[in-house]
Amino acid sequence: EEYVKTSNEKYNQMLVEQLNIQENIRNEYEKKINTITSDLESSFKDTLEKQLGQLRASLNGEKQQMLMDLKREYEEKLLKCKEDSKIQLEKVLNDIKLKNEEIINITKK
């Protein structure tokens, strides 16, 4: 009976450790993806503002429409980048969940 209790305690401790590890991995990847997304967003905005400034200086009224189209295009690219990052994060989180389930299944055996 004491052996079963000890084994259960060890098993529970191991599960808690594994869950903590999985949570740390998930948090790490979320931070990385957020940093990458933020960096890309900043880079796209900086590039966009720089290009818009250069275009404003050289464009007349007719070309302003082209400028707005370019701005829209960059905003769409930025949105796609954000969506792609979100999809990557969801894949990573799903992988973590699957690995966690594998660990639990292995430890049950």
CYANA upper distance limits for C-alpha pairs under 8 A (distance plus 0.5 A):
  1 GLU  CA      5 LYS  CA      6.80
  2 GLU  CA      6 THR  CA      6.56
  3 TYR  CA      7 SER  CA      6.47
  4 VAL  CA      8 ASN  CA      6.51
  5 LYS  CA      9 GLU  CA      6.66
  6 THR  CA     10 LYS  CA      6.68
  7 SER  CA     11 TYR  CA      6.54
  8 ASN  CA     12 ASN  CA      6.49
  9 GLU  CA     13 GLN  CA      6.51
 10 LYS  CA     14 MET  CA      6.53
 11 TYR  CA     15 LEU  CA      6.68
 11 TYR  CA    107 THR  CA      8.18
 12 ASN  CA     16 VAL  CA      6.68
 13 GLN  CA     17 GLU  CA      6.69
 14 MET  CA     18 GLN  CA      6.64
 15 LEU  CA     19 LEU  CA      6.55
 15 LEU  CA    104 ILE  CA      7.70
 16 VAL  CA     20 ASN  CA      6.59
 17 GLU  CA     21 ILE  CA      6.63
 18 GLN  CA     22 GLN  CA      6.62
 18 GLN  CA    100 ASN  CA      7.94
 18 GLN  CA    103 ILE  CA      8.21
 19 LEU  CA     23 GLU  CA      6.56
 19 LEU  CA    100 ASN  CA      7.74
 20 ASN  CA     24 ASN  CA      6.59
 21 ILE  CA     25 ILE  CA      6.67
 22 GLN  CA     26 ARG  CA      6.58
 22 GLN  CA     96 ILE  CA      6.99
 22 GLN  CA     97 LYS  CA      8.45
 22 GLN  CA    100 ASN  CA      7.23
 23 GLU  CA     27 ASN  CA      6.57
 24 ASN  CA     28 GLU  CA      6.51
 25 ILE  CA     29 TYR  CA      6.70
 25 ILE  CA     96 ILE  CA      8.23
 26 ARG  CA     30 GLU  CA      6.59
 26 ARG  CA     92 VAL  CA      8.19
 26 ARG  CA     93 LEU  CA      6.72
 26 ARG  CA     96 ILE  CA      7.40
 27 ASN  CA     31 LYS  CA      6.61
 28 GLU  CA     32 LYS  CA      6.70
 29 TYR  CA     33 ILE  CA      6.50
 29 TYR  CA     89 LEU  CA      7.81
 29 TYR  CA     92 VAL  CA      7.90
 30 GLU  CA     34 ASN  CA      6.47
 30 GLU  CA     89 LEU  CA      7.13
 31 LYS  CA     35 THR  CA      6.49
 32 LYS  CA     36 ILE  CA      6.58
 33 ILE  CA     37 THR  CA      6.45
 33 ILE  CA     85 SER  CA      7.07
 33 ILE  CA     89 LEU  CA      7.14
 34 ASN  CA     38 SER  CA      6.44
 35 THR  CA     39 ASP  CA      6.49
 36 ILE  CA     40 LEU  CA      6.52
 37 THR  CA     41 GLU  CA      6.46
 37 THR  CA     81 CYS  CA      8.04
 37 THR  CA     82 LYS  CA      6.86
 37 THR  CA     85 SER  CA      7.08
 38 SER  CA     42 SER  CA      6.54
 39 ASP  CA     43 SER  CA      6.52
 40 LEU  CA     44 PHE  CA      6.46
 40 LEU  CA     81 CYS  CA      8.42
 41 GLU  CA     45 LYS  CA      6.55
 41 GLU  CA     78 LEU  CA      6.97
 42 SER  CA     46 ASP  CA      6.53
 43 SER  CA     47 THR  CA      6.54
 44 PHE  CA     48 LEU  CA      6.39
 44 PHE  CA     74 TYR  CA      7.94
 44 PHE  CA     78 LEU  CA      7.33
 45 LYS  CA     49 GLU  CA      6.49
 46 ASP  CA     50 LYS  CA      6.57
 47 THR  CA     51 GLN  CA      6.56
 48 LEU  CA     52 LEU  CA      6.39
 48 LEU  CA     71 LYS  CA      7.57
 48 LEU  CA     74 TYR  CA      7.47
 49 GLU  CA     53 GLY  CA      6.52
 50 LYS  CA     54 GLN  CA      6.84
 51 GLN  CA     55 LEU  CA      6.56
 52 LEU  CA     56 ARG  CA      6.47
 52 LEU  CA     67 LEU  CA      7.56
 52 LEU  CA     71 LYS  CA      8.19
 53 GLY  CA     57 ALA  CA      6.92
 54 GLN  CA     58 SER  CA      7.26
 55 LEU  CA     59 LEU  CA      6.31
 55 LEU  CA     67 LEU  CA      7.55
 56 ARG  CA     60 ASN  CA      8.45
 56 ARG  CA     64 GLN  CA      8.13
 56 ARG  CA     67 LEU  CA      8.35
 59 LEU  CA     63 LYS  CA      5.92
 59 LEU  CA     64 GLN  CA      6.99
 60 ASN  CA     64 GLN  CA      7.01
 61 GLY  CA     65 GLN  CA      8.26
 62 GLU  CA     66 MET  CA      8.28
 63 LYS  CA     67 LEU  CA      6.98
 64 GLN  CA     68 MET  CA      6.84
 65 GLN  CA     69 ASP  CA      6.76
 66 MET  CA     70 LEU  CA      6.70
 67 LEU  CA     71 LYS  CA      6.71
 68 MET  CA     72 ARG  CA      6.63
 69 ASP  CA     73 GLU  CA      6.60
 70 LEU  CA     74 TYR  CA      6.75
 71 LYS  CA     75 GLU  CA      6.66
 72 ARG  CA     76 GLU  CA      6.63
 73 GLU  CA     77 LYS  CA      6.75
 74 TYR  CA     78 LEU  CA      6.57
 75 GLU  CA     79 LEU  CA      6.63
 76 GLU  CA     80 LYS  CA      6.60
 77 LYS  CA     81 CYS  CA      6.58
 78 LEU  CA     82 LYS  CA      6.74
 79 LEU  CA     83 GLU  CA      6.66
 80 LYS  CA     84 ASP  CA      6.47
 81 CYS  CA     85 SER  CA      6.59
 82 LYS  CA     86 LYS  CA      6.67
 83 GLU  CA     87 ILE  CA      6.68
 84 ASP  CA     88 GLN  CA      6.67
 85 SER  CA     89 LEU  CA      6.63
 86 LYS  CA     90 GLU  CA      6.66
 87 ILE  CA     91 LYS  CA      6.68
 88 GLN  CA     92 VAL  CA      6.68
 89 LEU  CA     93 LEU  CA      6.57
 90 GLU  CA     94 ASN  CA      6.50
 91 LYS  CA     95 ASP  CA      6.58
 92 VAL  CA     96 ILE  CA      6.67
 93 LEU  CA     97 LYS  CA      6.67
 94 ASN  CA     98 LEU  CA      6.67
 95 ASP  CA     99 LYS  CA      6.60
 96 ILE  CA    100 ASN  CA      6.51
 97 LYS  CA    101 GLU  CA      6.69
 98 LEU  CA    102 GLU  CA      6.66
 99 LYS  CA    103 ILE  CA      6.62
100 ASN  CA    104 ILE  CA      6.71
101 GLU  CA    105 ASN  CA      6.57
102 GLU  CA    106 ILE  CA      6.51
103 ILE  CA    107 THR  CA      6.56
104 ILE  CA    108 LYS  CA      6.63
105 ASN  CA    109 LYS  CA      7.11
